[in-house]
Amino acid sequence: MPSAIRGKLLCTLSHANYSQFVEKVCHPFVAVFDNKVRCKMDSLEPSAKQQELQSLSALDTLTSAMKSNIIPNQEYLLQGSIFDNSVDVLLHRLRGLCDNVDSGPETFHDHEACFVLYGNPGTGQQPPPLTLRVRRALDDTSAPWHLRYMGQAEIGDKNRPTMIRSTLDVAVGSDILEFLKELGCRREFDFITKGFLFRKGRLKIIVGKVYRYESGKSSQELEPVTQSHYVEMSVVAPTGQDTVGDDMKTLAEQLKPLIFLKKEK
């Protein structure tokens, strides 16, 4: 891989995980990047656009997307939890604060699997494992599966209002499980998550509950892992848009004292 592209990708991935991710997993995302670059070229004349498209290889596309800063690869995150007996009050509060007041929040019921790709121990220093998540909707079988890379969360400057972590999310087919198996990924654990999704502008607020995954069990038979709901407030944006943290902090303040959303690992 050319050094120029390597340098740009290091902005979004930790150095230890970079080579594994690019070599083993990055190529499935190229189609997504290509679509975004094509949208950027809509203003060109037809002849110029055609010439530009013909000159773009997969790596050219990735480089162009990085230069244009159009890849949403940074997740700004606040987390918290609330006991089950208080969650209805929080949901009522969010309905009043968020955008989907009339229609109500979106619901989700997902099965998520965590895969880990370990480095080759024979190459010297052992790199940290690469973690990938595969998610599928149980309440909408027509929806695509999703593959997600999540980097290590960084608390960073104490004055920064949120955590930040690198992330890439792409829609995939159901054969992704076989694909990851062929890559050498190990399936670590599975779980079921159900809950509500609220939106306020570009902010996303999830109130969900985690259940143990047992094949063949109906949704009514699921066993909860804890007696509480998790709450996540997040924004996925291109690199450098740190001002979104101020918007998140403002909304988090409005949810006190029902819940205290914090930036902690």
N, C-alpha and C positions, 0 to 999 in steps of 0.2 A: 504494500500500500504506500502511495507517495507520502513523503514527509509532511507536505502542506496539509493534506487531509488528516493525517495522524495528529498534527498539532491542534487542529480545530476540534477534533473529537475529544481530545483530552480536556476540553473545557466542559464537557458534559458527562464524562465518565471518569471515575477514579482511575489512577494510573495502573493500579494492580489488576483491575478488572478489564481494562481497555482491550488488551490483545485478545482475551477470551471472547469478549462480547462481539467485537468486530469480526473476528474470524468465524465464530460459530453461529451467531444469532443475528447480526446486523442486516444481512441481505434480505430477510423477509420484510424489512421496513422500507426498502428502496422504492417499492411501488407507491407507498404513501407519500414519500418525499417528492417523487416524480409528479404526482397530481398537484401538489402545492406549488411546485415550480411552474407547471403549466398555467396555473391560475395567475401567477405573477406576469406571464408573458401575453395575457389576453389583449393588452394595449398595443402590441406590435402589429405591423402590417402583415398580411397573410404570407407574403413571400419571405419576409424576414423571420417570421415565426417558424415557418417550415424549416428554414435553414438552421435556425437555432435548435429546434427539436432534434434534427438529424445529427447534430454535433454533440448532443448530450449522451454520454455513456452513464452507466450506473454511478460511477464514482464522481463524474462531473455533476450529476444531479445532486448528490449528497453535498458536494462542495458549494454549489450554488445556493442550496437551501440554508447552509450554515452562514454564508455571507449575507444572505437576505434577512437573516434572523427571523425566520418564519416558523421554525420548528418549536412547538411547545414542549420543552424538555426540562423545565424546572417546576417542581411542585412546592408551593408554599403551604405550610401545614400547621394547624393547631389541633390538639387532641384533648379529650376528656372522657369521663364516664359518668353515668347517672343511674341510681337504683331503679329497678323496674317499677316500684310503686310511685315514682315521681315523674316517669317519662311522659305521661299524658299531659302534665302541666307544661313541660318543655315543648311538646308538639304544638300545643295551643299557642304558646308564645311565638314559636317559629312561624306558624300560619299567619300571625299578625305582622311579623317583620319582613317576611320574604315575598317574592314576586307572585308566586302561584297561589294567591289568596282565594280566588273564585273556584278554580278547579281542584284545589287541594294538592298535597305533595304527591310526587311520583312514588311508587312502591317498587321494591326489588326483592327477588328471591333467587339467590345465586349459589352455585357450587364452585368453590375455588380450590385449586390444587397448587401446592408449592413445590417447585423443582429446584434442585441445586446442581450446579456444574462445578466439579472440583478440578483444580489444575493438575498437571502431570507431575507427580512427586519426583520423577527422575530428572527434572530440569533445574535442580538446585533449590533456590528459595521457594517455599510453597506459597503461591499467591492466595489471597482470600477467595472463598467460593463465590460464584456468581449465582444470584438468586433470581428466579423467574416465577411469575404467577400466571396461571391459566384460569380464566373465569368463563363460566357459561350460565346463561339465564335459565332457570328451571320453570319460570312462569311464562316464557316466550320462546318456544322451541325454534321459531324462525329466525331469531336474532343470531348474529355471528358470535363465535367464540372470541375471546380477547386474550392476547399475550402481552404481559407487562413486565418491563424491567424497572426495578426500583433500586436506586443507589442508597448508600448509607446516609441517614439523616444527619444534617450538620446544624448545630445550634448557633455556632459562630459568635459574632459580636453580641454582647449582652444587651445592647440597645436595639438590636433587630427584633421586631415583634413576633416573628414566626421562625419555625424550622424551615430548612430548604433541603430538598433532595433531588437528584437527577432522576428522571423518569421518561420512559418511552412506552406508549400504549398503541397497539395495532390490532385491527380486526383480522381474524384468521379463520380457517376452516376446522372442522372437527378432527382432521388428521394431524393436528398440531401435537397431540399426545405421542403419536408414533414418531413424528419428526424429532421431538425432544429426546425420546428414547434412543433414536439412532445417533443423536449427538453425544450421548453418554450421560445425559442428565439423570439424576436420581430423584425419584418422587419421595418427598419427605413426609408430607401430611396433607390431609384434605379437611375441609370444613364447609358448613353451610352458613350463609349469612342472609338474614331477612331484615327489612326495615323500610325507612322512608328517606326520600331524597328531596331536599329543598334547594331552591336557587334564589340568589339575590344578586342581580347583575351577573358578573362572571364568577361570583363566589358560589361554591357548592357546599352544602351542609348535609352530612349523612348521619342519621340516627338509626343504628342497627344493632342486631343481636346475633351472637355467634352460637351455632349449634354443632354438636358432634356429627360427623358424617358416618352413616351406616347404610350401606347399599340395600335397597329394597324397602326402606322405611318411608312411610308417608309423611307429609309435612306435620300432621297432627301428632306423630310419634317421635318427633325430634327431641333430643335431650339437650337443654341449654348448658353451655359451659360454665356460665356464671349467673348470678342473680342481678345483673346490671346490663345496661345498654352502653355501647361505645358511641361517642360523638366525634366526628371529624369535620373540620372546616378547611377547605382547600381551594387553591387556584392553580391551574397548570398554565404556564405562560412561557414565552421565549426568554432566553437569558437576559438579565439586566433590568427586568421590570420589578424592581424591589418595592416600588411604591404600593403594590397591591397589598403588602403587609399592613399598611396603615388602615386600609378598608377593612381588613379582617379583624384588626385590633378593635376598631370601632364597634363592629357587630358583636364581637366577643364580650365587650363591656356591657352591651345591652342585654345579654343573656345572664348576667350575674344578678342575684346570687343563686339562681337555679343550677348553674353549672359554671365551673371555672375552666376555660379552655387554655391550655398551657403549651409552651414549646419545650417538650422534653421527650427524650428517646424512650 
